[in-house]
Amino acid sequence: MQFGIPIPHEELDNQLLMADIRLHVTFNRDLPGAMENVHPNKFIANLRPVEEFRHTPIIPISEKELKELEKLKAEKNRQGYFVELKKDTLYYYAILAFLFMSVMYVSYITNEQQMTKVYEIDKVRTGRYNASLGRQGATTLEDRKTLKMVGQK
């Protein structure tokens, strides 16, 4: 029997014929979407009836193969996770982390220097503007006491 040829509905009730077909058909576990590979708790309950899928083959599967499959699934579910860490991989990630932190530090220092220059230029511009106003732009004694230069604490 080839995969893809459906079994007629009249023959599904014939137990002798189905037993004979089971002897000649084996279950392919690697078949994607096979019902036997679906976890029963994660299965969608509202399915369409088989009659709507006439080109889908109904393959009888022996109880022995189903029990073996359940046993294999149970063994696989009992196994834990295996994580392998190699020294080379750890060294590689440590070097990458160091390089990333170095680039971020250099960009931080560059940004700080740039912001200092912008602050100084802005201070000069403000001073020129105030100087152009004459007496109105002059700072008072109280303003000079609170004025702090860059780097002054």
ChimeraX commands (.cxc) that place a marker at each C-alpha (Angstrom):
marker #1 position 0.00,0.00,0.00 radius 0.5
marker #1 position 1.37,3.39,-0.97 radius 0.5
marker #1 position 1.10,6.49,1.12 radius 0.5
marker #1 position -1.52,8.84,-0.23 radius 0.5
marker #1 position -4.17,6.29,-1.20 radius 0.5
marker #1 position -7.08,6.55,1.24 radius 0.5
marker #1 position -8.77,3.47,2.62 radius 0.5
marker #1 position -12.46,3.38,1.64 radius 0.5
marker #1 position -14.89,3.94,4.52 radius 0.5
marker #1 position -16.62,0.63,3.82 radius 0.5
marker #1 position -13.41,-1.25,4.59 radius 0.5
marker #1 position -12.69,0.57,7.87 radius 0.5
marker #1 position -15.28,-1.50,9.76 radius 0.5
marker #1 position -13.84,-4.78,8.50 radius 0.5
marker #1 position -11.54,-5.85,11.38 radius 0.5
marker #1 position -9.89,-8.72,9.46 radius 0.5
marker #1 position -8.96,-6.48,6.54 radius 0.5
marker #1 position -7.62,-3.77,8.86 radius 0.5
marker #1 position -5.52,-6.33,10.76 radius 0.5
marker #1 position -4.11,-7.54,7.44 radius 0.5
marker #1 position -3.29,-3.97,6.37 radius 0.5
marker #1 position -1.57,-3.33,9.73 radius 0.5
marker #1 position 0.80,-6.20,9.04 radius 0.5
marker #1 position 2.01,-4.53,5.85 radius 0.5
marker #1 position 2.13,-0.90,7.03 radius 0.5
marker #1 position 4.60,0.58,9.49 radius 0.5
marker #1 position 4.25,3.89,11.25 radius 0.5
marker #1 position 6.69,6.56,10.10 radius 0.5
marker #1 position 7.62,8.61,13.18 radius 0.5
marker #1 position 9.36,11.21,11.04 radius 0.5
marker #1 position 6.15,12.11,9.23 radius 0.5
marker #1 position 5.48,15.76,10.14 radius 0.5
marker #1 position 2.06,16.43,11.62 radius 0.5
marker #1 position 1.36,12.80,12.47 radius 0.5
marker #1 position -1.32,12.49,15.15 radius 0.5
marker #1 position 0.84,10.17,17.19 radius 0.5
marker #1 position 3.52,12.83,17.62 radius 0.5
marker #1 position 1.12,15.36,19.10 radius 0.5
marker #1 position 1.03,15.71,22.88 radius 0.5
marker #1 position -2.54,14.96,24.06 radius 0.5
marker #1 position -2.66,17.95,26.42 radius 0.5
marker #1 position -1.62,20.34,23.65 radius 0.5
marker #1 position -3.98,18.93,21.03 radius 0.5
marker #1 position -6.75,21.09,19.58 radius 0.5
marker #1 position -10.10,19.53,20.50 radius 0.5
marker #1 position -12.32,21.08,17.82 radius 0.5
marker #1 position -11.20,19.31,14.66 radius 0.5
marker #1 position -13.07,18.87,11.41 radius 0.5
marker #1 position -14.32,15.36,10.65 radius 0.5
marker #1 position -12.21,13.03,8.52 radius 0.5
marker #1 position -14.80,13.05,5.74 radius 0.5
marker #1 position -13.79,16.61,4.89 radius 0.5
marker #1 position -10.24,15.38,4.15 radius 0.5
marker #1 position -10.90,12.63,1.63 radius 0.5
marker #1 position -7.36,12.77,0.24 radius 0.5
marker #1 position -5.80,12.29,3.65 radius 0.5
marker #1 position -4.93,8.63,4.15 radius 0.5
marker #1 position -6.21,6.85,7.21 radius 0.5
marker #1 position -3.34,4.56,8.16 radius 0.5
marker #1 position -4.07,1.92,10.76 radius 0.5
marker #1 position -1.28,1.67,13.33 radius 0.5
marker #1 position -0.68,-1.33,15.54 radius 0.5
marker #1 position -1.05,-0.97,19.29 radius 0.5
marker #1 position 2.47,-2.30,19.77 radius 0.5
marker #1 position 4.01,0.54,17.75 radius 0.5
marker #1 position 1.91,3.11,19.60 radius 0.5
marker #1 position 3.09,1.76,22.96 radius 0.5
marker #1 position 6.70,1.86,21.78 radius 0.5
marker #1 position 6.23,5.44,20.62 radius 0.5
marker #1 position 4.68,6.46,23.96 radius 0.5
marker #1 position 7.59,4.78,25.74 radius 0.5
marker #1 position 10.13,6.69,23.59 radius 0.5
marker #1 position 8.30,9.98,24.18 radius 0.5
marker #1 position 8.22,9.35,27.94 radius 0.5
marker #1 position 11.98,8.59,27.97 radius 0.5
marker #1 position 12.69,11.71,25.95 radius 0.5
marker #1 position 10.58,13.86,28.29 radius 0.5
marker #1 position 12.39,12.49,31.35 radius 0.5
marker #1 position 15.80,13.44,29.99 radius 0.5
marker #1 position 17.22,16.74,31.17 radius 0.5
marker #1 position 18.89,19.45,29.15 radius 0.5
marker #1 position 22.52,19.09,28.21 radius 0.5
marker #1 position 24.54,22.29,28.08 radius 0.5
marker #1 position 28.10,22.22,26.83 radius 0.5
marker #1 position 30.46,25.10,27.51 radius 0.5
marker #1 position 33.91,25.07,25.98 radius 0.5
marker #1 position 36.84,27.15,27.17 radius 0.5
marker #1 position 37.32,28.57,23.68 radius 0.5
marker #1 position 33.73,29.79,23.62 radius 0.5
marker #1 position 34.05,31.39,27.05 radius 0.5
marker #1 position 37.29,33.13,26.04 radius 0.5
marker #1 position 35.68,34.34,22.84 radius 0.5
marker #1 position 32.68,35.83,24.67 radius 0.5
marker #1 position 34.95,37.38,27.33 radius 0.5
marker #1 position 37.03,39.08,24.63 radius 0.5
marker #1 position 33.87,40.30,22.88 radius 0.5
marker #1 position 32.51,41.69,26.16 radius 0.5
marker #1 position 35.81,43.45,26.88 radius 0.5
marker #1 position 35.91,44.99,23.39 radius 0.5
marker #1 position 32.30,46.12,23.65 radius 0.5
marker #1 position 32.91,47.73,27.05 radius 0.5
marker #1 position 36.07,49.42,25.72 radius 0.5
marker #1 position 34.22,50.89,22.75 radius 0.5
marker #1 position 31.41,52.10,25.02 radius 0.5
marker #1 position 33.93,53.71,27.43 radius 0.5
marker #1 position 35.77,55.48,24.61 radius 0.5
marker #1 position 32.49,56.78,23.22 radius 0.5
marker #1 position 31.50,57.99,26.72 radius 0.5
marker #1 position 34.82,59.86,27.18 radius 0.5
marker #1 position 34.56,61.37,23.68 radius 0.5
marker #1 position 31.01,62.51,24.38 radius 0.5
marker #1 position 32.05,64.10,27.68 radius 0.5
marker #1 position 34.86,66.04,25.99 radius 0.5
marker #1 position 32.53,67.16,23.22 radius 0.5
marker #1 position 29.92,68.32,25.74 radius 0.5
marker #1 position 32.60,70.30,27.63 radius 0.5
marker #1 position 33.60,72.09,24.42 radius 0.5
marker #1 position 29.96,72.82,23.58 radius 0.5
marker #1 position 29.44,74.23,27.09 radius 0.5
marker #1 position 32.50,76.47,26.76 radius 0.5
marker #1 position 31.42,77.75,23.34 radius 0.5
marker #1 position 27.91,78.41,24.65 radius 0.5
marker #1 position 29.34,80.33,27.60 radius 0.5
marker #1 position 31.42,82.50,25.26 radius 0.5
marker #1 position 28.38,83.18,23.05 radius 0.5
marker #1 position 26.27,84.10,26.07 radius 0.5
marker #1 position 29.03,86.42,27.29 radius 0.5
marker #1 position 29.21,88.15,23.88 radius 0.5
marker #1 position 25.44,88.55,23.82 radius 0.5
marker #1 position 25.38,90.02,27.33 radius 0.5
marker #1 position 28.27,92.31,26.47 radius 0.5
marker #1 position 26.40,93.59,23.43 radius 0.5
marker #1 position 23.48,94.58,25.69 radius 0.5
marker #1 position 25.69,96.93,27.70 radius 0.5
marker #1 position 24.69,97.58,31.33 radius 0.5
marker #1 position 21.50,95.49,30.98 radius 0.5
marker #1 position 23.46,92.37,30.12 radius 0.5
marker #1 position 26.01,92.76,32.91 radius 0.5
marker #1 position 25.92,90.21,35.67 radius 0.5
marker #1 position 25.39,91.31,39.22 radius 0.5
marker #1 position 27.63,90.46,42.14 radius 0.5
marker #1 position 25.23,87.72,43.32 radius 0.5
marker #1 position 25.30,86.08,39.89 radius 0.5
marker #1 position 29.10,86.07,39.88 radius 0.5
marker #1 position 29.24,84.37,43.28 radius 0.5
marker #1 position 27.08,81.44,42.10 radius 0.5
marker #1 position 28.72,81.15,38.67 radius 0.5
marker #1 position 30.90,78.04,38.40 radius 0.5
marker #1 position 33.44,77.22,35.76 radius 0.5
marker #1 position 33.74,73.84,34.08 radius 0.5
marker #1 position 35.46,71.36,36.37 radius 0.5
marker #1 position 34.91,73.60,39.42 radius 0.5
marker #1 position 33.05,72.05,42.34 radius 0.5
marker link #1:1,2 radius 0.2
marker link #1:2,3 radius 0.2
marker link #1:3,4 radius 0.2
marker link #1:4,5 radius 0.2
marker link #1:5,6 radius 0.2
marker link #1:6,7 radius 0.2
marker link #1:7,8 radius 0.2
marker link #1:8,9 radius 0.2
marker link #1:9,10 radius 0.2
marker link #1:10,11 radius 0.2
marker link #1:11,12 radius 0.2
marker link #1:12,13 radius 0.2
marker link #1:13,14 radius 0.2
marker link #1:14,15 radius 0.2
marker link #1:15,16 radius 0.2
marker link #1:16,17 radius 0.2
marker link #1:17,18 radius 0.2
marker link #1:18,19 radius 0.2
marker link #1:19,20 radius 0.2
marker link #1:20,21 radius 0.2
marker link #1:21,22 radius 0.2
marker link #1:22,23 radius 0.2
marker link #1:23,24 radius 0.2
marker link #1:24,25 radius 0.2
marker link #1:25,26 radius 0.2
marker link #1:26,27 radius 0.2
marker link #1:27,28 radius 0.2
marker link #1:28,29 radius 0.2
marker link #1:29,30 radius 0.2
marker link #1:30,31 radius 0.2
marker link #1:31,32 radius 0.2
marker link #1:32,33 radius 0.2
marker link #1:33,34 radius 0.2
marker link #1:34,35 radius 0.2
marker link #1:35,36 radius 0.2
marker link #1:36,37 radius 0.2
marker link #1:37,38 radius 0.2
marker link #1:38,39 radius 0.2
marker link #1:39,40 radius 0.2
marker link #1:40,41 radius 0.2
marker link #1:41,42 radius 0.2
marker link #1:42,43 radius 0.2
marker link #1:43,44 radius 0.2
marker link #1:44,45 radius 0.2
marker link #1:45,46 radius 0.2
marker link #1:46,47 radius 0.2
marker link #1:47,48 radius 0.2
marker link #1:48,49 radius 0.2
marker link #1:49,50 radius 0.2
marker link #1:50,51 radius 0.2
marker link #1:51,52 radius 0.2
marker link #1:52,53 radius 0.2
marker link #1:53,54 radius 0.2
marker link #1:54,55 radius 0.2
marker link #1:55,56 radius 0.2
marker link #1:56,57 radius 0.2
marker link #1:57,58 radius 0.2
marker link #1:58,59 radius 0.2
marker link #1:59,60 radius 0.2
marker link #1:60,61 radius 0.2
marker link #1:61,62 radius 0.2
marker link #1:62,63 radius 0.2
marker link #1:63,64 radius 0.2
marker link #1:64,65 radius 0.2
marker link #1:65,66 radius 0.2
marker link #1:66,67 radius 0.2
marker link #1:67,68 radius 0.2
marker link #1:68,69 radius 0.2
marker link #1:69,70 radius 0.2
marker link #1:70,71 radius 0.2
marker link #1:71,72 radius 0.2
marker link #1:72,73 radius 0.2
marker link #1:73,74 radius 0.2
marker link #1:74,75 radius 0.2
marker link #1:75,76 radius 0.2
marker link #1:76,77 radius 0.2
marker link #1:77,78 radius 0.2
marker link #1:78,79 radius 0.2
marker link #1:79,80 radius 0.2
marker link #1:80,81 radius 0.2
marker link #1:81,82 radius 0.2
marker link #1:82,83 radius 0.2
marker link #1:83,84 radius 0.2
marker link #1:84,85 radius 0.2
marker link #1:85,86 radius 0.2
marker link #1:86,87 radius 0.2
marker link #1:87,88 radius 0.2
marker link #1:88,89 radius 0.2
marker link #1:89,90 radius 0.2
marker link #1:90,91 radius 0.2
marker link #1:91,92 radius 0.2
marker link #1:92,93 radius 0.2
marker link #1:93,94 radius 0.2
marker link #1:94,95 radius 0.2
marker link #1:95,96 radius 0.2
marker link #1:96,97 radius 0.2
marker link #1:97,98 radius 0.2
marker link #1:98,99 radius 0.2
marker link #1:99,100 radius 0.2
marker link #1:100,101 radius 0.2
marker link #1:101,102 radius 0.2
marker link #1:102,103 radius 0.2
marker link #1:103,104 radius 0.2
marker link #1:104,105 radius 0.2
marker link #1:105,106 radius 0.2
marker link #1:106,107 radius 0.2
marker link #1:107,108 radius 0.2
marker link #1:108,109 radius 0.2
marker link #1:109,110 radius 0.2
marker link #1:110,111 radius 0.2
marker link #1:111,112 radius 0.2
marker link #1:112,113 radius 0.2
marker link #1:113,114 radius 0.2
marker link #1:114,115 radius 0.2
marker link #1:115,116 radius 0.2
marker link #1:116,117 radius 0.2
marker link #1:117,118 radius 0.2
marker link #1:118,119 radius 0.2
marker link #1:119,120 radius 0.2
marker link #1:120,121 radius 0.2
marker link #1:121,122 radius 0.2
marker link #1:122,123 radius 0.2
marker link #1:123,124 radius 0.2
marker link #1:124,125 radius 0.2
marker link #1:125,126 radius 0.2
marker link #1:126,127 radius 0.2
marker link #1:127,128 radius 0.2
marker link #1:128,129 radius 0.2
marker link #1:129,130 radius 0.2
marker link #1:130,131 radius 0.2
marker link #1:131,132 radius 0.2
marker link #1:132,133 radius 0.2
marker link #1:133,134 radius 0.2
marker link #1:134,135 radius 0.2
marker link #1:135,136 radius 0.2
marker link #1:136,137 radius 0.2
marker link #1:137,138 radius 0.2
marker link #1:138,139 radius 0.2
marker link #1:139,140 radius 0.2
marker link #1:140,141 radius 0.2
marker link #1:141,142 radius 0.2
marker link #1:142,143 radius 0.2
marker link #1:143,144 radius 0.2
marker link #1:144,145 radius 0.2
marker link #1:145,146 radius 0.2
marker link #1:146,147 radius 0.2
marker link #1:147,148 radius 0.2
marker link #1:148,149 radius 0.2
marker link #1:149,150 radius 0.2
marker link #1:150,151 radius 0.2
marker link #1:151,152 radius 0.2
marker link #1:152,153 radius 0.2
view
